[in-house]
Amino acid sequence: MKIKYVGWVVAGGLAVVLGAMGFQGTTSKIGVVDMTRVFNDSEFAKTQVESLKALGQARQDMLQFVDSYRTFTPEQATRFHDLSTKAGVLTAAEKAELDNIKKAVQTADGRLKDLQQKTNLTTAEQTEMADLSRRVQTTGDMAQKWSRDANDEVSSYQQKLQKDTLDKVRDAVKQIGQQDGYTIIFVTDVAPYGANNVTEAALKVMNKK
């Protein structure tokens, strides 16, 4: 089970013209901007990428553990999921709890493998193996849902971060346009060359934010 992590999509092509800047002079002042570069090279975007990667990695690690060890009790599974996907840093107590759950599940997994290799099981051992096998089946069904949920969560979070970043890029370009008296600023997809390239200026505004 893997997170369908599609990476960070650049902003290029998402905007054609940033629009009139309200310049009231008698002549037009036109600029161009490389939105993709401002989007990808800004410190804000880099922070967003790291945030997305952290969220995706946490869910990937959770799914990989479940894929290897499935002898969870329902209570252990619920708590394991909640701790593994908790936003922010776990407290020392929470980390210890998560580690203890993992160790208990690994121990149960080892016990199941031992029972499966054993012949002439006692009645108690047969009951124990049946219980552990049911855990594996239940956890497997739950893990499929976790995988779908994780992919949906990563995709939604990625879209949100992209929108937040693109909004900030547009705001930065508008700020440059207003303070420097531009009538209109085109993205370089539409106008590959322009004497007034505001890319560097927009990037500086982004990084100040």
C-alpha positions as CSV (number, residue, x, y, z in Angstrom):
1,M,0.0,0.0,0.0
2,K,1.5,3.3,-1.1
3,I,0.5,6.9,-1.0
4,K,-0.2,8.2,-4.5
5,Y,2.1,11.2,-4.0
6,V,2.2,13.1,-7.3
7,G,4.6,15.8,-6.2
8,W,4.5,19.5,-6.4
9,V,2.8,21.0,-9.5
10,V,4.2,24.3,-10.7
11,A,2.1,27.3,-11.3
12,G,2.9,27.9,-14.9
13,G,-0.1,28.2,-17.2
14,L,-2.5,28.7,-14.3
15,A,-2.8,32.4,-15.0
16,V,-2.7,34.2,-18.3
17,V,-2.8,37.9,-17.4
18,L,-2.7,39.3,-13.9
19,G,-4.8,42.2,-14.8
20,A,-4.8,46.0,-14.8
21,M,-3.0,47.6,-11.9
22,G,-4.9,50.8,-11.8
23,F,-2.1,52.9,-13.4
24,Q,-3.6,56.3,-14.1
25,G,-0.9,57.7,-16.4
26,T,-1.2,58.5,-20.1
27,T,1.0,55.7,-21.3
28,S,0.9,52.0,-20.6
29,K,3.6,50.2,-18.7
30,I,3.7,46.5,-19.4
31,G,5.6,43.9,-17.6
32,V,6.2,40.1,-17.6
33,V,6.7,37.6,-14.9
34,D,7.8,34.0,-14.7
35,M,5.1,32.7,-12.4
36,T,6.5,29.2,-12.3
37,R,9.9,30.5,-11.0
38,V,8.3,32.7,-8.4
39,F,6.1,29.8,-7.3
40,N,8.9,27.2,-7.1
41,D,11.8,29.3,-5.9
42,S,10.1,31.1,-3.1
43,E,10.9,30.2,0.5
44,F,7.1,29.9,1.1
45,A,6.8,27.3,-1.6
46,K,9.7,25.3,-0.2
47,T,8.2,25.3,3.2
48,Q,4.9,24.1,1.7
49,V,6.7,21.3,-0.1
50,E,8.3,20.1,3.2
51,S,5.0,20.2,4.9
52,L,3.4,18.1,2.2
53,K,6.2,15.6,2.3
54,A,6.0,15.3,6.0
55,L,2.3,14.6,5.9
56,G,2.7,12.0,3.1
57,Q,5.7,10.3,4.7
58,A,3.9,9.9,8.0
59,R,1.0,8.1,6.3
60,Q,3.4,6.1,4.2
61,D,5.2,4.9,7.3
62,M,1.9,4.0,8.9
63,L,0.8,1.9,5.9
64,Q,4.1,0.2,5.5
65,F,4.0,-1.0,9.2
66,V,0.5,-2.3,8.8
67,D,1.4,-4.0,5.6
68,S,4.2,-5.9,7.5
69,Y,2.4,-6.5,10.8
70,R,-1.4,-7.0,10.9
71,T,-2.0,-8.6,14.3
72,F,-3.7,-5.5,15.8
73,T,-6.5,-5.6,18.2
74,P,-9.3,-3.2,17.2
75,E,-8.3,-0.9,20.0
76,Q,-4.6,-1.0,19.1
77,A,-5.4,-0.3,15.4
78,T,-7.5,2.8,16.2
79,R,-4.9,4.3,18.6
80,F,-2.1,3.4,16.2
81,H,-3.8,5.2,13.4
82,D,-4.7,8.3,15.5
83,L,-1.1,8.7,16.8
84,S,0.5,8.0,13.4
85,T,-1.6,10.7,11.7
86,K,-1.6,13.3,14.4
87,A,-0.7,16.8,13.3
88,G,2.4,18.2,14.9
89,V,5.0,16.5,17.0
90,L,4.0,13.7,19.4
91,T,4.6,14.2,23.1
92,A,7.0,11.9,24.8
93,A,4.1,10.0,26.3
94,E,2.4,9.6,22.9
95,K,5.6,8.4,21.3
96,A,6.1,5.9,24.0
97,E,2.5,4.7,23.6
98,L,3.0,4.3,19.8
99,D,6.2,2.4,20.3
100,N,4.6,0.1,22.8
101,I,1.7,-0.6,20.3
102,K,4.2,-1.5,17.6
103,K,6.1,-3.8,19.9
104,A,3.0,-5.6,21.0
105,V,1.8,-6.0,17.4
106,Q,5.2,-7.4,16.3
107,T,5.2,-9.8,19.3
108,A,1.7,-11.0,18.3
109,D,2.8,-11.4,14.7
110,G,5.8,-13.5,15.8
111,R,3.5,-15.6,17.9
112,L,1.2,-16.2,15.0
113,K,4.0,-17.3,12.8
114,D,5.2,-19.7,15.5
115,L,1.8,-21.3,15.9
116,Q,1.5,-21.6,12.1
117,Q,4.7,-23.6,12.1
118,K,3.7,-25.8,14.9
119,T,2.0,-29.2,14.6
120,N,-0.4,-30.8,17.0
121,L,-1.7,-27.6,18.5
122,T,-3.5,-27.7,21.8
123,T,-7.0,-26.5,22.0
124,A,-5.8,-23.3,23.7
125,E,-3.3,-22.8,20.9
126,Q,-5.9,-23.4,18.2
127,T,-8.1,-20.8,19.8
128,E,-5.2,-18.3,20.1
129,M,-4.2,-18.8,16.4
130,A,-7.8,-18.4,15.3
131,D,-8.0,-15.1,17.2
132,L,-4.7,-13.8,15.8
133,S,-5.8,-14.8,12.3
134,R,-9.1,-12.8,12.7
135,R,-7.0,-9.8,13.8
136,V,-5.0,-10.1,10.5
137,Q,-8.2,-10.2,8.4
138,T,-9.8,-7.3,10.3
139,T,-6.6,-5.2,10.1
140,G,-6.3,-5.9,6.4
141,D,-9.8,-4.6,5.7
142,M,-9.1,-1.6,7.8
143,A,-5.8,-0.9,6.2
144,Q,-7.5,-0.7,2.8
145,K,-9.7,2.1,4.1
146,W,-6.7,3.8,5.7
147,S,-4.8,3.7,2.3
148,R,-7.8,5.3,0.5
149,D,-8.2,7.9,3.2
150,A,-4.5,8.7,3.2
151,N,-4.4,9.2,-0.6
152,D,-7.4,11.5,-0.4
153,E,-5.9,13.5,2.5
154,V,-2.6,14.0,0.8
155,S,-4.3,15.0,-2.5
156,S,-6.6,17.5,-0.7
157,Y,-3.7,19.0,1.3
158,Q,-1.6,19.3,-1.8
159,Q,-4.3,21.2,-3.6
160,K,-4.7,23.5,-0.6
161,L,-1.0,24.2,-0.4
162,Q,-0.8,24.9,-4.1
163,K,-3.7,27.3,-4.0
164,D,-2.3,29.1,-0.9
165,T,1.1,29.5,-2.7
166,L,-0.4,30.6,-6.0
167,D,-2.5,33.2,-4.2
168,K,0.6,34.6,-2.5
169,V,2.5,34.7,-5.8
170,R,-0.4,36.7,-7.4
171,D,-0.5,39.0,-4.4
172,A,3.3,39.6,-4.7
173,V,3.1,40.4,-8.4
174,K,0.1,42.7,-7.8
175,Q,2.1,44.5,-5.2
176,I,5.0,45.1,-7.6
177,G,2.6,46.2,-10.3
178,Q,0.9,48.7,-8.0
179,Q,4.0,50.2,-6.4
180,D,5.9,50.5,-9.8
181,G,3.0,51.7,-11.8
182,Y,2.4,48.8,-14.2
183,T,-0.8,48.9,-16.3
184,I,-0.7,45.1,-16.8
185,I,1.7,42.2,-16.2
186,F,1.7,39.1,-18.5
187,V,3.0,35.7,-17.5
188,T,5.9,34.5,-19.6
189,D,3.8,31.7,-21.0
190,V,2.0,34.3,-23.0
191,A,4.7,36.9,-23.4
192,P,8.1,35.1,-23.3
193,Y,10.0,38.4,-23.5
194,G,9.4,41.8,-22.1
195,A,11.7,44.6,-21.3
196,N,10.2,44.9,-17.8
197,N,10.6,41.5,-16.2
198,V,9.4,41.6,-12.6
199,T,10.2,38.0,-11.7
200,E,13.1,38.9,-9.3
201,A,11.1,41.7,-7.7
202,A,8.1,39.4,-7.1
203,L,10.4,36.7,-5.7
204,K,11.9,39.2,-3.2
205,V,8.3,40.2,-2.1
206,M,7.4,36.5,-1.7
207,N,10.5,35.9,0.5
208,K,9.8,39.0,2.6
209,K,6.4,37.5,3.5
